Structure formats: C-alpha cells, structure tokens
Amino acid sequence: MTSRLEVETALSRVLLEKVRGDAHPSTTYMDMLEQMAPPELLREYLNVLFEKLITDQRPSIDMLRRVQRIGAAL
C-alpha cells in the first residue's frame, strides 16, 4: 500500500524536475511543490530557484519574493 507521504514525495520529485527543466516554470507547479514537498526536497527546490535567479539576466520580482518566502519558512 502506498502512503500519502509517498505519493506527495513522488509528485514533488516530478514537479521539481519540471521546474528545474523550464526557464520560466509554472507558478501552479511551484505552488503545488511548495505545499507538499518534504523538507529535504524544499531545500533542493530552493537551490534550483537560486540557480534560476543567478542565470536570469532580469529575474522576476515574483521569483525573488518566492525565494524570500521559502527561505523565511525554513
């Protein structure tokens, strides 16, 4: 039997890869990921977002605020 935690972790991994692979990831994917990811994946997700901020010539204010919000919640 699969637990809710296993399903959420598996879905979080899928969403994390989608966010990682997209130059401008879906805000819906990011919102879902932030709501269900276990702490270790949230840290990895935060690193992915930092990479996007570093490589983006003009990062969006929304992305900067998202990173700030996640960092404050850790």
Biopython code that builds the backbone (N, CA, C, O; Angstrom):
import numpy as np
from Bio.PDB.StructureBuilder import StructureBuilder

atoms = [
    (1, "MET", "N", (0.835, -1.177, 0.000)),
    (1, "MET", "CA", (0.000, 0.000, 0.000)),
    (1, "MET", "C", (0.887, 1.249, 0.000)),
    (1, "MET", "O", (1.915, 1.285, 0.675)),
    (2, "THR", "N", (0.494, 2.238, -0.737)),
    (2, "THR", "CA", (1.224, 3.489, -0.840)),
    (2, "THR", "C", (0.622, 4.504, 0.124)),
    (2, "THR", "O", (-0.594, 4.679, 0.201)),
    (3, "SER", "N", (1.511, 5.163, 0.854)),
    (3, "SER", "CA", (1.032, 6.164, 1.808)),
    (3, "SER", "C", (0.905, 7.525, 1.135)),
    (3, "SER", "O", (1.446, 7.760, 0.054)),
    (4, "ARG", "N", (0.184, 8.401, 1.793)),
    (4, "ARG", "CA", (0.036, 9.777, 1.302)),
    (4, "ARG", "C", (1.400, 10.446, 1.181)),
    (4, "ARG", "O", (1.659, 11.161, 0.213)),
    (5, "LEU", "N", (2.265, 10.216, 2.155)),
    (5, "LEU", "CA", (3.603, 10.809, 2.132)),
    (5, "LEU", "C", (4.401, 10.324, 0.919)),
    (5, "LEU", "O", (5.107, 11.112, 0.290)),
    (6, "GLU", "N", (4.295, 9.047, 0.591)),
    (6, "GLU", "CA", (4.999, 8.507, -0.577)),
    (6, "GLU", "C", (4.494, 9.144, -1.871)),
    (6, "GLU", "O", (5.281, 9.478, -2.756)),
    (7, "VAL", "N", (3.186, 9.308, -1.970)),
    (7, "VAL", "CA", (2.592, 9.925, -3.161)),
    (7, "VAL", "C", (3.034, 11.385, -3.263)),
    (7, "VAL", "O", (3.434, 11.842, -4.334)),
    (8, "GLU", "N", (2.963, 12.107, -2.163)),
    (8, "GLU", "CA", (3.359, 13.517, -2.175)),
    (8, "GLU", "C", (4.848, 13.676, -2.500)),
    (8, "GLU", "O", (5.229, 14.594, -3.227)),
    (9, "THR", "N", (5.679, 12.796, -1.970)),
    (9, "THR", "CA", (7.110, 12.859, -2.258)),
    (9, "THR", "C", (7.376, 12.560, -3.727)),
    (9, "THR", "O", (8.177, 13.246, -4.363)),
    (10, "ALA", "N", (6.716, 11.548, -4.271)),
    (10, "ALA", "CA", (6.895, 11.208, -5.678)),
    (10, "ALA", "C", (6.425, 12.340, -6.577)),
    (10, "ALA", "O", (7.113, 12.695, -7.534)),
    (11, "LEU", "N", (5.273, 12.906, -6.286)),
    (11, "LEU", "CA", (4.764, 14.024, -7.077)),
    (11, "LEU", "C", (5.676, 15.243, -6.928)),
    (11, "LEU", "O", (5.898, 15.968, -7.898)),
    (12, "SER", "N", (6.197, 15.471, -5.741)),
    (12, "SER", "CA", (7.129, 16.579, -5.514)),
    (12, "SER", "C", (8.375, 16.430, -6.379)),
    (12, "SER", "O", (8.865, 17.410, -6.939)),
    (13, "ARG", "N", (8.883, 15.219, -6.488)),
    (13, "ARG", "CA", (10.070, 14.970, -7.326)),
    (13, "ARG", "C", (9.774, 15.261, -8.805)),
    (13, "ARG", "O", (10.600, 15.844, -9.507)),
    (14, "VAL", "N", (8.600, 14.852, -9.261)),
    (14, "VAL", "CA", (8.200, 15.122, -10.647)),
    (14, "VAL", "C", (8.117, 16.626, -10.879)),
    (14, "VAL", "O", (8.650, 17.142, -11.862)),
    (15, "LEU", "N", (7.446, 17.320, -9.970)),
    (15, "LEU", "CA", (7.304, 18.770, -10.113)),
    (15, "LEU", "C", (8.651, 19.478, -10.036)),
    (15, "LEU", "O", (8.892, 20.439, -10.766)),
    (16, "LEU", "N", (9.523, 19.010, -9.160)),
    (16, "LEU", "CA", (10.854, 19.603, -9.043)),
    (16, "LEU", "C", (11.608, 19.494, -10.360)),
    (16, "LEU", "O", (12.267, 20.448, -10.774)),
    (17, "GLU", "N", (11.523, 18.361, -11.016)),
    (17, "GLU", "CA", (12.201, 18.194, -12.305)),
    (17, "GLU", "C", (11.585, 19.088, -13.383)),
    (17, "GLU", "O", (12.297, 19.609, -14.241)),
    (18, "LYS", "N", (10.277, 19.261, -13.338)),
    (18, "LYS", "CA", (9.614, 20.166, -14.294)),
    (18, "LYS", "C", (10.104, 21.602, -14.076)),
    (18, "LYS", "O", (10.421, 22.308, -15.033)),
    (19, "VAL", "N", (10.160, 22.022, -12.821)),
    (19, "VAL", "CA", (10.627, 23.374, -12.504)),
    (19, "VAL", "C", (12.086, 23.533, -12.921)),
    (19, "VAL", "O", (12.457, 24.551, -13.506)),
    (20, "ARG", "N", (12.907, 22.540, -12.625)),
    (20, "ARG", "CA", (14.329, 22.591, -12.961)),
    (20, "ARG", "C", (14.540, 22.725, -14.476)),
    (20, "ARG", "O", (15.431, 23.451, -14.917)),
    (21, "GLY", "N", (13.736, 22.040, -15.255)),
    (21, "GLY", "CA", (13.931, 21.996, -16.696)),
    (21, "GLY", "C", (13.337, 23.155, -17.474)),
    (21, "GLY", "O", (13.626, 23.317, -18.659)),
    (22, "ASP", "N", (12.517, 23.957, -16.831)),
    (22, "ASP", "CA", (11.828, 25.041, -17.535)),
    (22, "ASP", "C", (12.449, 26.381, -17.166)),
    (22, "ASP", "O", (12.627, 26.687, -15.987)),
    (23, "ALA", "N", (12.777, 27.180, -18.180)),
    (23, "ALA", "CA", (13.369, 28.502, -17.934)),
    (23, "ALA", "C", (12.417, 29.399, -17.141)),
    (23, "ALA", "O", (12.847, 30.196, -16.307)),
    (24, "HIS", "N", (11.135, 29.260, -17.409)),
    (24, "HIS", "CA", (10.109, 30.048, -16.715)),
    (24, "HIS", "C", (9.033, 29.082, -16.221)),
    (24, "HIS", "O", (7.998, 28.908, -16.864)),
    (25, "PRO", "N", (9.295, 28.456, -15.069)),
    (25, "PRO", "CA", (8.382, 27.405, -14.597)),
    (25, "PRO", "C", (6.997, 27.918, -14.241)),
    (25, "PRO", "O", (6.799, 29.088, -13.913)),
    (26, "SER", "N", (6.066, 27.011, -14.319)),
    (26, "SER", "CA", (4.672, 27.278, -13.995)),
    (26, "SER", "C", (4.527, 27.660, -12.523)),
    (26, "SER", "O", (5.045, 26.979, -11.638)),
    (27, "THR", "N", (3.823, 28.750, -12.279)),
    (27, "THR", "CA", (3.577, 29.138, -10.887)),
    (27, "THR", "C", (2.694, 28.103, -10.187)),
    (27, "THR", "O", (2.821, 27.896, -8.981)),
    (28, "THR", "N", (1.817, 27.465, -10.926)),
    (28, "THR", "CA", (0.976, 26.418, -10.334)),
    (28, "THR", "C", (1.832, 25.249, -9.870)),
    (28, "THR", "O", (1.637, 24.742, -8.765)),
    (29, "TYR", "N", (2.784, 24.811, -10.703)),
    (29, "TYR", "CA", (3.692, 23.729, -10.311)),
    (29, "TYR", "C", (4.467, 24.127, -9.065)),
    (29, "TYR", "O", (4.594, 23.337, -8.129)),
    (30, "MET", "N", (4.989, 25.355, -9.052)),
    (30, "MET", "CA", (5.779, 25.798, -7.907)),
    (30, "MET", "C", (4.927, 25.883, -6.652)),
    (30, "MET", "O", (5.379, 25.497, -5.574)),
    (31, "ASP", "N", (3.704, 26.381, -6.771)),
    (31, "ASP", "CA", (2.807, 26.454, -5.617)),
    (31, "ASP", "C", (2.515, 25.065, -5.064)),
    (31, "ASP", "O", (2.558, 24.854, -3.852)),
    (32, "MET", "N", (2.221, 24.126, -5.944)),
    (32, "MET", "CA", (1.932, 22.755, -5.514)),
    (32, "MET", "C", (3.145, 22.146, -4.818)),
    (32, "MET", "O", (3.018, 21.513, -3.770)),
    (33, "LEU", "N", (4.314, 22.341, -5.406)),
    (33, "LEU", "CA", (5.541, 21.797, -4.841)),
    (33, "LEU", "C", (5.782, 22.361, -3.442)),
    (33, "LEU", "O", (6.127, 21.624, -2.519)),
    (34, "GLU", "N", (5.602, 23.646, -3.298)),
    (34, "GLU", "CA", (5.835, 24.289, -2.005)),
    (34, "GLU", "C", (4.857, 23.800, -0.940)),
    (34, "GLU", "O", (5.197, 23.781, 0.243)),
    (35, "GLN", "N", (3.671, 23.411, -1.333)),
    (35, "GLN", "CA", (2.659, 22.950, -0.379)),
    (35, "GLN", "C", (2.903, 21.534, 0.114)),
    (35, "GLN", "O", (2.519, 21.202, 1.235)),
    (36, "MET", "N", (3.539, 20.683, -0.707)),
    (36, "MET", "CA", (3.615, 19.278, -0.321)),
    (36, "MET", "C", (5.003, 18.691, -0.187)),
    (36, "MET", "O", (5.141, 17.579, 0.324)),
    (37, "ALA", "N", (6.030, 19.386, -0.623)),
    (37, "ALA", "CA", (7.370, 18.807, -0.620)),
    (37, "ALA", "C", (7.891, 18.580, 0.799)),
    (37, "ALA", "O", (7.701, 19.420, 1.679)),
    (38, "PRO", "N", (8.548, 17.436, 1.014)),
    (38, "PRO", "CA", (9.203, 17.236, 2.306)),
    (38, "PRO", "C", (10.392, 18.195, 2.428)),
    (38, "PRO", "O", (10.894, 18.680, 1.414)),
    (39, "PRO", "N", (10.844, 18.473, 3.639)),
    (39, "PRO", "CA", (11.899, 19.480, 3.856)),
    (39, "PRO", "C", (13.157, 19.290, 3.007)),
    (39, "PRO", "O", (13.719, 20.272, 2.521)),
    (40, "GLU", "N", (13.607, 18.059, 2.820)),
    (40, "GLU", "CA", (14.834, 17.853, 2.039)),
    (40, "GLU", "C", (14.638, 18.244, 0.573)),
    (40, "GLU", "O", (15.568, 18.740, -0.062)),
    (41, "LEU", "N", (13.444, 18.028, 0.034)),
    (41, "LEU", "CA", (13.174, 18.443, -1.345)),
    (41, "LEU", "C", (12.955, 19.947, -1.431)),
    (41, "LEU", "O", (13.264, 20.554, -2.457)),
    (42, "LEU", "N", (12.433, 20.556, -0.383)),
    (42, "LEU", "CA", (12.266, 22.006, -0.386)),
    (42, "LEU", "C", (13.623, 22.700, -0.461)),
    (42, "LEU", "O", (13.768, 23.720, -1.134)),
    (43, "ARG", "N", (14.600, 22.151, 0.222)),
    (43, "ARG", "CA", (15.944, 22.728, 0.162)),
    (43, "ARG", "C", (16.528, 22.593, -1.246)),
    (43, "ARG", "O", (17.151, 23.521, -1.761)),
    (44, "GLU", "N", (16.322, 21.438, -1.856)),
    (44, "GLU", "CA", (16.789, 21.240, -3.228)),
    (44, "GLU", "C", (16.064, 22.189, -4.183)),
    (44, "GLU", "O", (16.673, 22.767, -5.084)),
    (45, "TYR", "N", (14.773, 22.337, -3.975)),
    (45, "TYR", "CA", (13.965, 23.261, -4.772)),
    (45, "TYR", "C", (14.480, 24.694, -4.636)),
    (45, "TYR", "O", (14.582, 25.418, -5.626)),
    (46, "LEU", "N", (14.797, 25.091, -3.430)),
    (46, "LEU", "CA", (15.334, 26.426, -3.201)),
    (46, "LEU", "C", (16.644, 26.619, -3.965)),
    (46, "LEU", "O", (16.880, 27.689, -4.525)),
    (47, "ASN", "N", (17.489, 25.600, -3.992)),
    (47, "ASN", "CA", (18.734, 25.669, -4.768)),
    (47, "ASN", "C", (18.451, 25.825, -6.263)),
    (47, "ASN", "O", (19.144, 26.570, -6.956)),
    (48, "VAL", "N", (17.436, 25.126, -6.752)),
    (48, "VAL", "CA", (17.047, 25.256, -8.160)),
    (48, "VAL", "C", (16.606, 26.693, -8.452)),
    (48, "VAL", "O", (16.978, 27.269, -9.474)),
    (49, "LEU", "N", (15.820, 27.255, -7.555)),
    (49, "LEU", "CA", (15.361, 28.632, -7.757)),
    (49, "LEU", "C", (16.529, 29.615, -7.712)),
    (49, "LEU", "O", (16.567, 30.568, -8.489)),
    (50, "PHE", "N", (17.480, 29.387, -6.805)),
    (50, "PHE", "CA", (18.665, 30.253, -6.763)),
    (50, "PHE", "C", (19.443, 30.183, -8.079)),
    (50, "PHE", "O", (19.915, 31.205, -8.576)),
    (51, "GLU", "N", (19.576, 28.986, -8.638)),
    (51, "GLU", "CA", (20.262, 28.834, -9.936)),
    (51, "GLU", "C", (19.541, 29.647, -11.012)),
    (51, "GLU", "O", (20.177, 30.295, -11.844)),
    (52, "LYS", "N", (18.230, 29.606, -10.986)),
    (52, "LYS", "CA", (17.459, 30.367, -11.972)),
    (52, "LYS", "C", (17.672, 31.871, -11.782)),
    (52, "LYS", "O", (17.807, 32.610, -12.758)),
    (53, "LEU", "N", (17.702, 32.318, -10.537)),
    (53, "LEU", "CA", (17.939, 33.738, -10.271)),
    (53, "LEU", "C", (19.322, 34.175, -10.751)),
    (53, "LEU", "O", (19.481, 35.258, -11.314)),
    (54, "ILE", "N", (20.310, 33.327, -10.523)),
    (54, "ILE", "CA", (21.682, 33.651, -10.911)),
    (54, "ILE", "C", (21.827, 33.734, -12.420)),
    (54, "ILE", "O", (22.519, 34.613, -12.934)),
    (55, "THR", "N", (21.183, 32.829, -13.125)),
    (55, "THR", "CA", (21.369, 32.766, -14.584)),
    (55, "THR", "C", (20.422, 33.674, -15.354)),
    (55, "THR", "O", (20.640, 33.924, -16.539)),
    (56, "ASP", "N", (19.385, 34.168, -14.710)),
    (56, "ASP", "CA", (18.426, 35.036, -15.389)),
    (56, "ASP", "C", (18.923, 36.481, -15.342)),
    (56, "ASP", "O", (19.188, 37.022, -14.269)),
    (57, "GLN", "N", (19.043, 37.083, -16.496)),
    (57, "GLN", "CA", (19.519, 38.470, -16.577)),
    (57, "GLN", "C", (18.632, 39.418, -15.777)),
    (57, "GLN", "O", (19.118, 40.333, -15.113)),
    (58, "ARG", "N", (17.330, 39.185, -15.851)),
    (58, "ARG", "CA", (16.356, 40.023, -15.124)),
    (58, "ARG", "C", (15.349, 39.134, -14.415)),
    (58, "ARG", "O", (14.245, 38.916, -14.914)),
    (59, "PRO", "N", (15.725, 38.624, -13.259)),
    (59, "PRO", "CA", (14.770, 37.750, -12.554)),
    (59, "PRO", "C", (13.517, 38.520, -12.150)),
    (59, "PRO", "O", (13.564, 39.704, -11.818)),
    (60, "SER", "N", (12.417, 37.817, -12.190)),
    (60, "SER", "CA", (11.146, 38.469, -11.866)),
    (60, "SER", "C", (11.056, 38.764, -10.372)),
    (60, "SER", "O", (11.641, 38.064, -9.546)),
    (61, "ILE", "N", (10.327, 39.793, -10.054)),
    (61, "ILE", "CA", (10.073, 40.156, -8.659)),
    (61, "ILE", "C", (9.328, 39.013, -7.969)),
    (61, "ILE", "O", (9.581, 38.720, -6.800)),
    (62, "ASP", "N", (8.415, 38.373, -8.688)),
    (62, "ASP", "CA", (7.678, 37.246, -8.111)),
    (62, "ASP", "C", (8.622, 36.121, -7.695)),
    (62, "ASP", "O", (8.448, 35.523, -6.633)),
    (63, "MET", "N", (9.629, 35.829, -8.537)),
    (63, "MET", "CA", (10.582, 34.766, -8.213)),
    (63, "MET", "C", (11.427, 35.172, -7.005)),
    (63, "MET", "O", (11.678, 34.349, -6.126)),
    (64, "LEU", "N", (11.862, 36.412, -6.954)),
    (64, "LEU", "CA", (12.634, 36.895, -5.806)),
    (64, "LEU", "C", (11.816, 36.792, -4.522)),
    (64, "LEU", "O", (12.333, 36.366, -3.489)),
    (65, "ARG", "N", (10.560, 37.174, -4.580)),
    (65, "ARG", "CA", (9.685, 37.094, -3.404)),
    (65, "ARG", "C", (9.428, 35.646, -2.994)),
    (65, "ARG", "O", (9.352, 35.328, -1.807)),
    (66, "ARG", "N", (9.297, 34.783, -3.986)),
    (66, "ARG", "CA", (9.077, 33.359, -3.717)),
    (66, "ARG", "C", (10.265, 32.793, -2.940)),
    (66, "ARG", "O", (10.084, 32.103, -1.937)),
    (67, "VAL", "N", (11.469, 33.084, -3.405)),
    (67, "VAL", "CA", (12.669, 32.599, -2.727)),
    (67, "VAL", "C", (12.744, 33.179, -1.313)),
    (67, "VAL", "O", (13.076, 32.472, -0.362)),
    (68, "GLN", "N", (12.439, 34.443, -1.187)),
    (68, "GLN", "CA", (12.453, 35.080, 0.132)),
    (68, "GLN", "C", (11.451, 34.408, 1.074)),
    (68, "GLN", "O", (11.767, 34.159, 2.238)),
    (69, "ARG", "N", (10.268, 34.119, 0.587)),
    (69, "ARG", "CA", (9.211, 33.492, 1.386)),
    (69, "ARG", "C", (9.615, 32.069, 1.809)),
    (69, "ARG", "O", (9.432, 31.688, 2.966)),
    (70, "ILE", "N", (10.156, 31.301, 0.881)),
    (70, "ILE", "CA", (10.554, 29.922, 1.200)),
    (70, "ILE", "C", (11.689, 29.935, 2.214)),
    (70, "ILE", "O", (11.682, 29.167, 3.175)),
    (71, "GLY", "N", (12.668, 30.817, 1.992)),
    (71, "GLY", "CA", (13.794, 30.913, 2.916)),
    (71, "GLY", "C", (13.347, 31.262, 4.330)),
    (71, "GLY", "O", (13.882, 30.730, 5.303)),
    (72, "ALA", "N", (12.381, 32.143, 4.441)),
    (72, "ALA", "CA", (11.880, 32.550, 5.756)),
    (72, "ALA", "C", (11.140, 31.416, 6.452)),
    (72, "ALA", "O", (11.081, 31.365, 7.680)),
    (73, "ALA", "N", (10.578, 30.509, 5.661)),
    (73, "ALA", "CA", (9.787, 29.406, 6.243)),
    (73, "ALA", "C", (10.642, 28.213, 6.663)),
    (73, "ALA", "O", (10.171, 27.347, 7.400)),
    (74, "LEU", "N", (11.883, 28.159, 6.207)),
    (74, "LEU", "CA", (12.745, 27.005, 6.553)),
    (74, "LEU", "C", (13.237, 27.058, 7.980)),
    (74, "LEU", "O", (13.965, 26.167, 8.416)),
]
sb = StructureBuilder()
sb.init_structure("model")
sb.init_model(0)
sb.init_chain("A")
sb.init_seg("    ")
for serial, (resi, resn, name, xyz) in enumerate(atoms, 1):
    if name == "N":
        sb.init_residue(resn, " ", resi, " ")
    sb.init_atom(name, np.array(xyz, "f"), 0.0, 1.0, " ", f" {name:<3s}", serial, name[0])
structure = sb.get_structure()
